Each structure stands twice: as C-alpha cells, then as structure tokens.
Amino acid sequence: MKRLVQISILTAVFAIAMFSSCGGDDKETVIQVGNVSISVSPPVTGNTLTVGDEHTVTVAVTPENATDKGVTLTSSASDVLSVTAASSGWTIKALKAGSANLTATAKDEGKKSVSLAFTVQAATVAVASVTITDKKETLEIGEKFVFKAEVKPDNATSKTVAWTSSNAAAATVNAATGEVTAVAEGETTITAAADGKSDACKVTVTAAPTHLDVTFTVGEFVYTGGEIKPEITVKAGGATLTEGVDYDVTYSENTGAGTVTVTVTGKGAYAELSGSATFEIKPKADAVFTVTVAEGTYTYKKAAWTPAVTVKWNETTLVENVDYDAPVYSGNINAGTANVTVTGKGNFTAASTGVGTFTIGKFPITVTALYTDRTFWSAELAYLSTRYTINPQPFAGDVIAGSLKREPGDAPGSYDLIEDTPFANPNYEITFVKSQFVIYYFKGEGTEDVPYFIFYPEQLRGWAVDFVNKGVSPYADAGVYFQLTYDIDLKNEAWTPIGTEANPFKGNFDGNKKKVSGLKVNSGTGCGLFGYISGSTVRNLGVEGENIAGYNSGGIVGIVENGGNISNCYAAVTVGGNGSNAGGIAGTVYDGSISNCYATGEIISGQGNGGIAGVVSEGGSVLNCAALNPSIPFGSNYWNARVAYGYVTFTFSNNVAWDGMIVIDTPVTSNDGTSRNGADITTAAIKADGTLGGRFTTANGWTVENGKLPGFGAAVELPEHLK
C-alpha cells in the first residue's frame, strides 16, 4: 500500500511584525510564514524511488494571509534526485542509486523550511544464465559434496541460487548451500536455479559401507550410582574393528536408570562411518536408604512438622522427585517420635525404601494457682479454689486437665493451694506453681491509715456477733478503725446489731461512701445497723432496708453515747414498730452528735420519735441535718418532733424538715433550724439542686443531681412521697 508522505514544521507563535505610527507616518503590517509542507504525487512508499521514477511536488505555506508566500525547492544531491520547476509546482526525477534530501524554504525573513529524505535504488537487472561449475557426477553412499554455480550477468539483481534433487531417496541437497549427500544406490538430477534460469547435473550413487554395527557382550545392567560401560563389539561389514584404532566410543546418560545410547565414530579408514546401539539400565530394587532429618528443635504446635531430610545410598546423596518420591510423614503432630518414610523412584524401584525419625518435644506451659482469700465467717471456707492461669495459653481445642486443693484447716492463716489432680496433657510440658489460700478475720492493721477492711456480708455479721458484741480484743477495742470496702446486701435477713449495752462499739467505722442494703431488725433494745456506740464514729455510710423494730431504734444506730458521732450518712428505712425512741438516723443520743445526715423512712414507734433522732439529751446535738420522712403517725405531739425530741440539755442547729411531713395526723411547720422541728424545706427546694439547701455537696464527698437526693457514687432516687 502506498502512503502520502507529508512533513510539516509548525511554529507555536507566528512572527508578527507590528509597526506603529511615528511622526504621523503609517507602516504596513508584515505577516511571516509559520509553516511549510511538502506533498508528493503520486505518493512514494517508504520514501524509496527507483532510477527513472518521476513525481510532482507541491509546497504549501501557512498562514494563508502570509505577506510573502514564495518558496524554493532544492535537492541535496541533484545527481541522485533532480528538481525542475513546473507550472503547478516542481518535478523530481530519480537519476541514480543513492540518497538525497528534498528541502522547501520560505523566501520571507523567517526562512521557515522543511526537508524530506529519499532513497534511490537501481533498476532491476535480470539473470541471463546459471552454470554449475563445481560438481561430482558419482558419489558413494554417505559421501557429501558441495556443488557450486555461476550466475550471469555479474550485476544481476537476484543472484540467489536454489538447489533441488529430483530423487531425494538417492541423494539429498541443501537448498541454500548446494551440499549433496549420497543416501542410497540410484540416480538423481541436481538442479541450480536463479531468477528463472537453471542448470542441471546427473548424479549416480553407488554402494559403500554406511555405518558401523555395535553389539554388547553382556545383556543386563542394574543401576550402581556410577557410570556403566559394557563391553562392545564393533564391525564394519564383516570386519571387527579395534577401539582407539578404527573407532572411538561415547556414552550418553550412562549413570542413571533408563536407555543409554552408545555411539561409535569411525577413524582412520573408517573415518566416514559411525554407528550406535542402546541398552537399558534397570532401577535398583532392593536399596536401603539412610534418611537424616534436618537438625532443629521440633516442639508440639498442633500442626504437622515436615522438616527437610537428607537421603543417601552408599554415600551418594539422592535427589527428591528424582531418586525418591516426596517424603511421607507419620506421627508428626503430637509430642513423641515421628517417622519420615521415603520410597525409591527413577533409579530405584518402590521396593527401595528408608525411614528416618525425629522427636517432637512437649510444648512448655506454666499453670499458676491464683491467690485466694476468704473470711473466717465465710460459708465458703471449704471452698476448693479452681482458679488458675495458664501461660502461654494452650492451642485452641487442647484441654489441660487438672484440679487444685488447699491444705486443710479452718483457722485464720495461709494455706498452700496445690495440685489435687495433677495438670496433664501428653503434648505439654507443664510446670505447676502453687499459691496461697488465706483465711483471715480482717485485712488491714486497724489504724487510721490502714484500717481493718470489711468486704463481705458474712464478715460484717461475724464482726458484730463474734467480736464486738463479745468484747473480743483488738476488734472491739476503742480507737480501732474499720472501713467498708464494697456495698453490702444483707438480703432482709434478721440482723444482729453491732454493739450491745455491755459491749458497745467503741471504734471508728468508715462506710467509705458505700451502702448497706437489705437491713432488717425484728426486735430488741438498741436497734439499727449498730446497736450501741460509745465514744466512736460512724461516717460516710448509706443504709437502706425494710424495717427496724424495737426500743431505741434508728436507721443507722440505736443508741449513741459518750461522745459518739454519726456524720455524713443517710438512711432510707422504716424505723420503730414495737417500741419507743425511734429516729431516722438514731434512736437515742446521749452526749453524742449527728451531723450532715438525712433520713427518708417513716417513723412508727410509740413515742419519743423524730425524723433524725428519737430523743437527744445530756448534751447531745443534731447539726446540719435534713428530716425528709413522710410521717410520724403515733405517740403524742409533745414527745414527737420532725427532727428530734430534745430533753434536758441538747443542741439543734441548721436543721430542716420536709414541710409535708405529718406528725400524728397533723402537718407541722417551722422556720427555726434550731428547733426540734427544724426549718421547713419544700419539695421544690429538695428537688432544686440535690444539695438540700447546700448541706450536702460534692466537697463533702456526696454525688448530687437535680431532682434526686444526695448519694455516694450516684444520686438517690426520690421516694414516692417526695416526687
């Protein structure tokens, strides 16, 4: 296919010469040529011309409005390619073989130009004759001879000679080189041809020794790992030849099982002859392999180990998938001895085998018993700790079976936690680390900095019954410190108050802003969470419960005496029921104090009742408290009060009481925070900011929230009568 060759040179910006008027003279604007292009017709394929070719050339310039559109067309080799002006452009003519550049140039000042490179080839010269000059008309079988031919004239365009044989069964010829090979007796014609001309030569092939015969003196060979060179006999016709004199011998692939080719090459009088034969090397059938597993540490991993192996036979290192199949592993997951079996292939039959072994070690882990403690009073003293850690963790799905036990004993002290059923798994090397099971009365030292800590309900109950109420030292001694560690739920089971008239609580109890719930006291004298406290403190405690019944009963303490103090506490429990002197916080306060406390439970005792305390006397005081109880329905008005009934000497200060409280069916109002009825506080004021008029603030450790009552850790929901 021909294509039109056109070359253009573009300039990004036209050179535009602008002239401005000066002194009143106008000058013409000159537009330069920006692009020159050459077109050749008819088109020239590959810019290649043949001597004698003529073509028309046109030259175009842009832009169309260029001031001077004149151009010149020149040839860089006019003796190769001539240029002649014509009416519609130029005529170019190929004169002789060679190359020339055709250049078109604009005449204006910019001199834009473009060039086109041409190649001129000579005209075709036909072959006039072909003559075979070197030939041999008689050849022996197996003989080779190179025929040659002459092509005229010398400047013929195509002088390539193609050779053919009319009878390839007798002799063949290399089509390019003219080499003739005699194949069998017979005749053939060898022809040389070029550009339609040819010459021929008749060739006769005569009989001659064509090859050497090879036979073996031994008929069966088995793989040995080395070269196998059987004894051979070589003949040419009927003559037996001598190795090294009449022939040389070579072997191919004679070390492994399979077919081996023996090639003999004649020399001397037999230099033109050769021969070959094959024999089979059979695979070895009874070889015993030595299998060695690569050195390494193989530890149970709940996955198969497939270490590399080295396989040898008679000191020869064998090759996988050549001399033996891929190793087969067995017992290679669990701890113990694993086997690697290899089976021969290639140079060995499947009857040739070898087995290697390696050891998979147990995976090391440590089972550590966890420290466990229980109070002396715990119902779980017989508890058998089953808590332990395993590090590192066993593999998914593996079970480390075993159990723990502790040394026997119920007295406070430390007991070893040891294995009962030893921890075991056949795939793990298990190290057991024992721990301690500790039985104690209390943790701590009983000091202000390190108090005795109370964790559990049974511990709180045991402390009351077995120590305080029995006056057991040091836990019932004056000045000893206790601290509640967690919220405790007494589950509305009958409670024995802490401290009796004979053995009152004399220490210091810090509720630690925790709560005791489920408090229930059925009867007695000095009823509450605490029965009697003397010279002691109870603080930072919330108490909630079902009912406290008895004489001198309070939500937190029954009787406070000898400078005892209750502070920063609240109680939400019904108090009274079958006695007198009942209060939301304390029943009776003798020479003691209640400060920064509030109560919300109903007071239902016979007489001597108050929302905070039943009776306060002998220098007792109620300070900065809030009585938020719904009612005090029984007794007489004289002996009942919204905050507390004061007797003989007492101090009341900055106390408030809910203005909706009913005292023996009658609402009571007061504006005096120092009176037994305290100052009124409305429901709206109670809900306002949760501080009960600024008495209970976060600075004192309370949690406050609008619309709720102060609490520890979380504000307390309003009881129904305050909603």
C-alpha positions in Angstrom: 0.0 0.0 0.0 1.4 3.5 -0.8 1.1 6.3 1.6 1.3 10.0 1.1 4.4 11.5 2.8 3.9 15.0 4.1 6.2 16.8 6.6 5.2 19.9 8.3 7.0 22.2 10.7 4.7 24.1 13.0 5.7 27.1 15.0 3.8 27.9 18.2 3.7 31.5 17.6 3.6 33.4 14.3 6.1 36.1 14.0 4.1 39.2 13.5 6.0 42.4 12.9 3.9 45.3 14.2 4.8 48.8 13.2 3.3 51.7 14.9 2.8 55.2 13.6 5.6 57.6 14.4 5.7 61.3 13.5 2.5 60.8 11.6 3.8 58.0 9.1 1.8 54.7 8.9 3.7 51.4 8.1 2.3 48.1 6.7 2.0 45.1 9.0 4.1 42.1 7.8 2.8 38.5 8.4 5.6 35.9 8.4 5.3 32.3 7.2 4.7 30.0 10.1 4.6 26.5 8.5 6.0 24.9 5.3 4.8 21.5 4.0 5.8 19.2 1.0 3.3 16.9 -0.8 4.5 14.3 -3.4 2.2 12.9 -6.0 1.8 10.1 -6.7 2.7 9.1 -3.2 6.1 7.4 -2.6 6.1 4.2 -0.4 8.8 4.4 2.2 10.4 7.4 0.5 12.1 4.9 -1.8 12.4 5.7 -5.6 13.7 3.6 -8.4 16.1 5.1 -11.0 13.8 6.7 -13.7 10.9 7.5 -11.4 9.3 11.0 -11.8 6.9 12.7 -9.3 5.2 16.0 -8.9 5.9 18.1 -5.8 3.8 20.9 -4.4 4.8 23.1 -1.4 2.2 24.8 0.8 2.7 27.6 3.4 0.6 28.9 6.3 -1.0 31.1 7.3 -3.0 31.9 4.2 -2.5 35.6 4.7 1.3 35.5 4.9 2.7 38.6 3.3 5.3 36.7 1.2 4.3 33.1 0.3 7.2 32.5 -2.0 9.2 29.3 -1.5 12.2 27.5 -3.0 12.7 23.7 -3.5 16.2 22.2 -3.6 17.9 18.7 -3.7 20.9 18.0 -1.5 22.2 15.6 -4.3 21.0 16.8 -7.7 22.9 14.0 -9.4 20.8 11.5 -7.5 17.5 13.4 -7.4 16.9 16.3 -9.7 14.4 19.2 -9.2 12.8 21.0 -12.1 10.2 23.9 -11.8 6.8 23.2 -13.4 3.7 25.1 -13.9 1.9 23.6 -10.9 5.0 23.1 -8.6 8.1 21.1 -9.3 9.1 17.8 -10.9 11.6 15.5 -9.2 13.4 12.6 -11.0 15.5 9.7 -9.7 18.7 9.7 -11.7 20.9 7.1 -9.9 21.1 5.0 -6.8 21.9 6.9 -3.7 20.2 9.3 -1.2 19.1 12.9 -1.3 17.2 15.4 0.9 14.4 17.5 -0.7 14.2 20.9 1.1 11.4 23.5 0.8 12.3 27.0 2.2 10.1 30.1 2.6 11.5 33.2 1.0 10.5 35.7 3.6 12.6 36.9 6.5 11.7 33.9 8.7 13.1 31.3 6.3 10.9 28.5 7.6 11.8 25.2 5.9 11.1 21.5 5.8 13.1 18.5 4.4 12.2 15.1 3.1 14.8 12.3 2.8 14.6 10.0 -0.2 16.5 6.8 -1.2 17.0 6.0 -4.9 17.6 2.3 -5.8 19.0 1.0 -9.1 16.7 -0.6 -11.7 16.3 -4.4 -11.7 18.8 -6.5 -13.8 17.5 -9.9 -14.9 19.6 -13.1 -14.7 20.8 -14.2 -18.2 22.3 -17.7 -17.3 23.1 -20.2 -14.5 26.0 -22.6 -14.9 27.0 -25.4 -12.4 30.8 -25.0 -12.1 31.7 -27.4 -9.2 30.1 -30.8 -9.4 30.7 -34.5 -8.9 28.7 -36.9 -11.0 29.4 -40.1 -9.0 29.1 -40.4 -5.2 29.3 -43.3 -2.7 26.5 -43.8 -0.2 27.2 -41.5 2.7 29.5 -39.3 0.7 29.0 -35.5 0.7 30.0 -32.9 -1.9 29.3 -29.2 -2.2 28.1 -28.2 -5.7 28.7 -24.5 -6.9 27.1 -22.4 -9.6 27.9 -19.2 -11.5 25.1 -16.6 -12.3 25.5 -14.0 -15.2 25.5 -11.1 -15.6 27.5 -10.1 -12.5 25.1 -7.2 -11.8 22.0 -9.3 -11.9 19.6 -8.1 -9.3 18.7 -11.5 -7.9 21.7 -13.9 -7.9 20.4 -16.3 -5.2 20.7 -19.9 -6.3 18.2 -22.6 -5.1 19.3 -26.2 -5.2 17.0 -29.2 -5.7 17.3 -33.0 -6.1 15.0 -35.0 -8.4 15.4 -38.2 -6.3 15.9 -37.5 -2.6 15.9 -41.2 -2.0 19.2 -41.5 -3.8 20.7 -38.1 -2.8 19.6 -35.0 -1.0 20.9 -31.5 -1.5 20.9 -28.4 0.9 18.7 -25.9 -0.9 20.9 -23.0 0.2 24.4 -24.3 0.2 24.3 -26.9 -2.6 25.8 -29.6 -0.4 24.7 -33.0 -1.8 24.6 -36.1 0.4 24.5 -39.6 -1.2 21.8 -41.6 0.5 21.2 -44.9 -1.4 22.1 -46.5 -4.7 20.4 -44.9 -7.6 20.3 -41.7 -9.8 19.2 -38.2 -9.3 19.4 -34.8 -11.0 20.8 -31.9 -9.1 19.4 -28.6 -10.4 20.7 -25.0 -9.7 18.1 -22.2 -10.4 18.1 -18.4 -10.1 15.6 -15.8 -11.4 14.0 -18.3 -13.8 17.3 -19.6 -15.3 18.8 -23.0 -14.3 21.5 -25.7 -15.0 21.4 -29.4 -14.0 23.8 -32.3 -13.3 23.0 -36.0 -13.3 24.5 -37.8 -10.2 24.9 -41.6 -9.7 25.0 -43.0 -6.2 27.0 -46.2 -5.7 27.1 -48.7 -2.7 29.6 -48.2 0.2 29.8 -49.0 3.9 27.2 -46.8 5.5 27.6 -47.4 9.3 29.3 -49.4 12.0 27.5 -52.3 13.8 27.6 -52.3 17.6 26.7 -55.3 19.9 27.0 -55.9 23.6 28.7 -59.0 25.2 26.5 -58.6 28.5 22.8 -58.3 28.2 21.5 -56.9 31.6 22.6 -53.8 33.6 21.4 -52.5 37.0 21.9 -49.0 38.4 25.0 -48.7 40.5 25.3 -45.0 41.1 28.3 -44.7 38.8 29.0 -44.9 35.0 28.1 -48.2 33.3 30.3 -49.0 30.3 29.6 -52.5 29.0 32.0 -54.4 26.7 31.0 -53.9 23.0 31.9 -55.4 19.6 32.1 -53.0 16.6 32.1 -54.3 13.0 32.1 -52.6 9.5 30.6 -55.1 7.2 32.3 -58.4 8.3 35.4 -56.8 9.8 35.7 -56.5 13.6 37.3 -53.1 14.4 39.6 -52.1 17.2 38.7 -49.3 19.7 41.1 -46.4 19.5 42.4 -47.5 16.2 39.4 -47.8 14.0 36.8 -46.0 16.1 36.2 -44.0 19.3 33.2 -44.7 21.6 31.0 -42.3 23.7 28.1 -42.9 26.1 25.0 -40.7 26.8 23.2 -40.7 30.2 25.0 -43.9 31.3 24.8 -43.2 35.1 21.1 -43.4 35.7 18.3 -45.9 35.1 16.9 -45.7 31.6 18.0 -46.0 28.0 21.7 -45.4 27.2 23.0 -44.7 23.7 26.4 -46.0 22.8 27.9 -44.1 19.8 30.9 -45.2 17.9 32.7 -42.9 15.5 35.0 -44.3 12.8 38.5 -43.1 12.4 41.4 -43.8 10.0 40.0 -45.9 7.1 36.6 -45.8 8.7 36.5 -42.0 9.4 33.4 -41.5 7.4 31.4 -44.2 9.3 29.6 -44.3 12.6 27.2 -46.5 14.5 25.2 -46.6 17.6 23.3 -49.0 19.9 21.2 -48.7 23.1 21.0 -50.7 26.3 18.8 -50.4 29.4 20.0 -49.6 32.9 17.3 -51.0 35.3 16.4 -49.3 38.6 17.8 -50.9 41.7 15.1 -52.9 43.5 16.5 -53.6 47.0 18.3 -50.4 48.0 18.1 -49.4 51.7 18.2 -45.6 52.1 19.7 -43.7 55.0 17.3 -40.9 56.0 18.6 -38.0 58.1 16.2 -35.3 59.4 17.5 -31.7 59.4 18.7 -30.6 62.8 16.3 -28.4 64.7 14.0 -28.0 67.7 10.7 -29.5 67.0 8.1 -28.6 69.6 4.4 -29.5 69.6 2.4 -26.9 67.8 -0.8 -28.7 67.0 0.2 -28.7 63.4 2.3 -31.1 61.3 6.0 -30.8 61.3 7.6 -31.6 57.9 11.3 -30.9 58.3 13.7 -31.3 55.4 15.5 -34.6 55.1 18.8 -35.8 53.5 18.6 -39.2 51.8 21.7 -41.2 51.0 22.5 -44.6 49.4 26.1 -45.9 49.6 27.4 -42.4 50.4 25.5 -41.0 47.4 23.2 -38.1 48.2 19.9 -38.7 46.4 17.5 -36.1 44.9 13.9 -35.8 45.9 11.4 -36.4 43.0 14.4 -37.8 41.0 15.6 -40.7 43.1 12.7 -40.9 45.6 9.2 -39.6 46.0 8.3 -36.8 48.4 8.8 -38.0 52.0 5.8 -39.3 53.8 5.5 -38.2 57.5 3.6 -40.0 60.2 3.2 -39.2 63.9 4.4 -35.7 63.1 1.8 -33.7 65.0 1.7 -34.9 68.6 4.7 -34.9 71.0 6.8 -38.1 70.6 8.7 -39.8 67.9 7.8 -39.0 64.3 8.7 -41.1 61.2 9.7 -40.0 57.7 9.5 -42.7 55.0 11.0 -42.3 51.6 10.3 -44.6 48.6 12.5 -45.0 45.6 11.7 -43.8 42.1 13.7 -43.2 39.0 17.0 -45.0 39.6 15.3 -47.1 42.3 12.1 -49.2 42.4 9.4 -48.7 45.0 10.9 -51.7 46.9 13.8 -49.4 47.8 12.9 -47.5 51.0 14.3 -45.8 54.0 12.9 -44.5 57.3 14.2 -41.6 59.4 12.9 -40.4 62.8 12.8 -37.1 64.8 11.4 -36.2 68.2 8.6 -33.6 68.7 9.0 -32.2 72.2 6.3 -31.2 74.5 5.1 -27.6 74.5 6.2 -25.9 77.7 3.5 -24.1 79.8 3.1 -23.0 83.3 0.0 -23.5 85.4 -0.1 -21.0 88.3 -2.7 -21.3 91.1 -4.2 -17.9 91.8 -4.1 -16.3 95.2 -7.5 -16.9 97.0 -8.8 -15.5 100.3 -11.9 -15.9 102.4 -13.1 -14.5 105.7 -13.2 -16.7 108.8 -17.0 -16.5 108.7 -17.4 -17.3 105.0 -19.8 -20.0 104.1 -17.2 -21.0 101.5 -14.4 -21.8 103.9 -14.4 -25.3 102.5 -14.2 -23.7 99.1 -11.8 -25.5 96.8 -10.2 -22.9 94.6 -10.2 -23.9 91.0 -8.8 -20.6 89.8 -5.5 -20.7 87.9 -3.8 -19.2 84.9 -2.0 -21.0 82.1 0.8 -19.2 80.3 1.2 -19.3 77.4 -2.3 -20.4 76.5 -2.6 -23.9 75.1 -3.5 -24.2 71.4 -7.2 -23.9 70.5 -9.1 -27.0 71.4 -6.5 -28.5 73.7 -7.5 -29.2 77.3 -5.1 -29.0 80.2 -6.9 -31.3 82.7 -6.3 -31.0 86.4 -7.6 -29.5 89.7 -6.5 -27.8 92.8 -6.9 -28.3 96.5 -5.8 -26.5 99.6 -4.1 -27.7 102.7 -6.7 -28.5 105.4 -7.5 -26.0 108.1 -10.2 -23.5 109.1 -8.3 -21.1 111.4 -7.1 -17.8 110.0 -3.8 -18.3 108.3 -2.2 -19.1 104.9 -2.6 -22.5 103.3 -0.9 -23.7 100.1 -3.0 -24.2 97.0 -1.6 -27.3 95.4 -2.5 -29.8 92.8 -5.2 -32.3 93.6 -5.4 -34.0 90.2 -2.1 -33.1 88.5 -2.4 -31.0 85.4 -1.6 -33.0 82.4 -1.8 -33.2 78.6 0.5 -35.5 76.7 1.6 -32.7 74.4 2.5 -30.2 77.1 5.4 -30.0 79.5 3.6 -28.5 82.4 5.2 -26.6 85.3 2.9 -26.0 88.3 3.3 -23.0 90.6 1.4 -23.2 93.9 -0.2 -20.2 95.6 -1.9 -19.3 98.8 -5.4 -19.7 100.2 -5.6 -17.2 103.0 -8.3 -17.2 105.8 -8.5 -14.0 107.8 -10.7 -12.2 110.2 -9.8 -8.8 108.6 -7.3 -7.5 106.2 -5.5 -4.4 107.5 -4.0 -3.2 110.7 -6.8 -1.3 112.4 -5.1 2.0 112.2 -6.4 5.2 110.7 -4.1 4.9 107.7 -4.5 1.1 107.3 -7.9 0.2 108.8 -9.4 -3.3 109.1 -11.3 -3.8 105.8 -14.7 -5.3 105.6 -15.5 -7.0 102.3 -18.5 -9.3 102.7 -21.8 -9.6 104.4 -20.8 -12.7 106.4 -17.7 -10.8 107.6 -19.8 -7.8 108.7 -22.1 -10.2 110.5 -19.3 -12.2 112.1 -17.6 -9.0 113.2 -20.7 -7.9 115.1 -21.6 -11.3 116.6 -18.2 -12.8 117.3 -16.1 -9.8 118.2 -17.8 -6.5 119.0 -20.7 -8.0 120.8 -18.4 -10.3 122.8 -15.8 -7.6 123.5 -13.0 -9.6 121.8 -9.8 -7.6 121.5 -8.5 -6.0 119.4 -11.5 -5.8 117.2 -13.8 -4.5 120.0 -11.2 -2.1 121.4 -11.6 1.7 121.5 -9.8 3.7 118.8 -9.7 0.8 116.3 -10.5 1.7 112.7 -12.7 -0.2 110.2 -13.6 0.5 106.6 -16.3 -0.9 104.4 -14.8 -1.9 101.0 -17.9 -2.8 99.0 -21.6 -2.2 99.0 -23.2 -5.0 101.2 -26.6 -6.5 100.7 -28.0 -8.2 103.9 -30.9 -9.6 101.9 -33.5 -8.6 104.5 -32.4 -11.4 106.8 -32.7 -10.8 110.5 -29.8 -8.7 111.6 -28.0 -8.6 115.0 -26.9 -5.0 115.6 -23.2 -4.2 116.1 -22.6 -3.4 119.7 -24.6 -4.2 122.9 -25.2 -2.3 126.1 -22.5 -4.4 127.7 -20.1 -4.2 124.8 -20.8 -1.1 122.7 -18.9 -0.4 119.6 -16.0 1.9 120.6 -14.0 2.1 117.4 -14.3 4.2 114.2 -16.3 2.9 111.2 -15.9 4.5 107.8 -18.6 3.5 105.3 -16.2 4.7 102.6 -19.2 6.1 100.7 -20.7 2.6 100.3 -24.1 1.4 101.1 -25.6 -1.4 103.3 -28.9 -2.5 101.9 -31.5 -5.1 103.0 -31.3 -4.2 106.7 -33.9 -5.8 108.9 -34.1 -5.9 112.7 -37.1 -7.6 114.3 -36.9 -6.6 117.9 -34.7 -5.7 120.9 -33.2 -2.6 122.6 -30.7 -0.5 120.8 -31.7 -1.5 117.2 -30.1 -0.4 113.9 -27.1 -1.4 111.8 -25.3 -0.6 115.0 -26.9 -1.2 118.4 -24.8 0.8 120.8 -21.9 3.1 120.0 -19.8 4.7 122.7 -17.2 7.3 122.0 -17.0 6.0 118.4 -17.7 7.4 115.0 -19.8 6.2 112.1 -19.4 8.2 108.9 -19.8 8.2 105.1 -22.4 5.5 105.0 -25.8 4.9 103.3 -28.3 2.4 104.9 -31.4 1.1 103.1 -33.7 -1.6 104.5 -37.1 -3.0 105.1 -37.8 -2.2 108.8 -36.0 -1.7 112.1 -38.3 -2.6 115.1 -37.5 -2.3 118.8 -36.8 0.2 121.6 -34.2 2.9 121.0 -34.1 2.1 117.2 -32.5 4.1 114.4 -31.8 3.7 110.7 -28.1 3.6 111.4 -27.6 3.4 115.2 -29.9 2.5 118.1 -28.1 4.4 121.0 -25.3 6.9 120.7 -23.4 7.8 124.0 -20.3 9.1 125.5 -19.4 11.4 122.6 -20.2 9.1 119.8 -20.7 10.7 116.4 -22.7 9.9 113.2 -21.8 12.1 110.2 -22.2 12.2 106.5 -24.7 9.5 106.4 -28.2 8.8 105.1 -30.9 6.2 105.9 -33.9 5.1 103.9 -35.5 2.6 106.2 -38.8 2.4 108.2 -37.9 2.7 111.9 -40.0 1.7 115.0 -42.8 -0.7 115.1 -43.0 -2.0 118.7 -41.1 0.4 120.9 -40.3 4.0 121.6 -37.4 6.4 121.0 -37.2 5.9 117.2 -35.3 8.1 114.7 -34.4 8.0 111.0 -30.7 8.0 111.9 -30.5 7.2 115.6 -33.0 6.2 118.3 -31.4 7.9 121.3 -28.4 10.3 121.5 -26.8 10.7 124.9 -23.8 13.0 124.9 -23.3 12.4 121.3 -23.9 14.0 117.9 -25.4 13.6 114.5 -24.2 15.9 111.7 -24.7 16.2 108.0 -27.2 13.4 107.7 -30.6 12.9 106.2 -33.4 10.3 106.5 -36.4 9.5 104.4 -38.1 6.5 106.2 -41.3 6.5 108.1 -41.1 6.6 111.9 -43.7 4.4 113.5 -42.7 4.0 117.1 -44.9 4.7 120.2 -43.3 8.0 121.4 -40.1 9.9 121.6 -39.8 9.9 117.8 -38.0 12.2 115.3 -37.1 12.2 111.7 -33.4 12.3 112.5 -33.3 11.1 116.2 -35.9 10.0 118.6 -34.6 11.6 121.8 -31.5 13.8 122.2 -30.3 14.7 125.7 -27.4 15.1 128.1 -25.6 17.5 125.8 -26.4 15.6 122.6 -26.7 17.5 119.3 -28.2 17.3 115.8 -26.4 19.6 113.3 -27.0 20.4 109.6 -29.4 17.6 109.1 -32.5 17.1 106.9 -35.6 15.1 108.1 -37.4 14.1 104.9 -39.6 11.4 106.4 -43.2 11.1 105.3 -44.8 10.9 108.7 -44.5 10.1 112.4 -48.0 8.7 113.0 -48.0 7.5 116.6 -47.4 8.9 120.1 -48.0 12.4 121.4 -47.1 15.7 119.9 -45.2 16.5 123.0 -42.8 13.6 122.6 -42.6 13.6 118.8 -40.8 16.1 116.5 -39.9 16.4 112.9 -36.1 16.5 113.6 -35.7 15.1 117.2 -37.2 15.4 120.7 -34.7 17.3 122.8 -34.6 16.5 126.5 -32.8 18.5 129.3 -29.7 19.6 127.5 -29.2 19.4 123.8 -28.2 21.4 120.7 -30.0 21.7 117.4 -28.6 23.8 114.6 -29.3 24.5 110.9 -31.7 21.5 110.5 -34.5 21.3 108.0 -37.6 19.1 107.7 -39.9 18.4 104.8 -42.9 20.7 105.1 -45.3 18.0 104.1 -44.3 15.7 107.0 -47.4 14.5 109.0 -46.8 14.3 112.8 -49.7 12.4 114.4 -52.1 13.3 111.5 -51.1 17.0 111.7 -48.8 18.9 109.4 -46.1 20.8 111.3 -44.5 24.0 110.0 -41.5 25.8 111.4 -38.9 28.3 110.3 -36.5 27.7 113.1 -33.5 25.5 112.2 -32.5 25.3 115.8 -35.9 23.9 117.0 -36.9 20.3 117.3 -39.0 20.6 114.2 -36.3 22.4 112.1 -36.9 24.8 109.3 -39.3 24.0 106.5 -37.9 22.7 103.2 -40.3 22.3 100.3 -40.5 19.5 97.8 -39.4 22.1 95.2 -36.4 23.0 97.2 -35.5 19.4 97.8 -35.5 18.8 94.0 -33.8 22.1 93.2 -30.2 21.1 93.0 -29.9 17.9 95.0 -27.9 19.5 97.9 -30.8 20.1 100.3 -30.1 23.7 100.7 -26.3 23.4 100.3 -25.9 21.0 103.2 -24.7 18.0 101.1 -22.2 18.9 98.5 -19.5 17.3 96.4 -16.9 18.9 98.6 -18.1 16.6 101.3 -18.0 13.5 99.1 -21.6 13.5 98.0 -22.9 12.9 94.5 -25.7 15.3 93.7 -28.1 15.7 90.8 -31.1 17.9 90.2 -34.4 16.1 91.1 -32.7 13.5 93.2 -31.3 13.1 96.8 -27.6 13.2 97.6 -25.9 9.8 97.4 -22.5 8.1 97.3 -21.3 7.3 93.8 -24.7 8.0 92.4 -27.6 10.3 93.5 -30.5 8.6 95.2 -33.9 8.4 93.6 -36.7 10.4 95.4 -39.1 8.3 97.5 -42.7 8.3 96.4 -43.8 10.9 99.0 -41.2 13.5 97.6 -41.9 13.0 93.9 
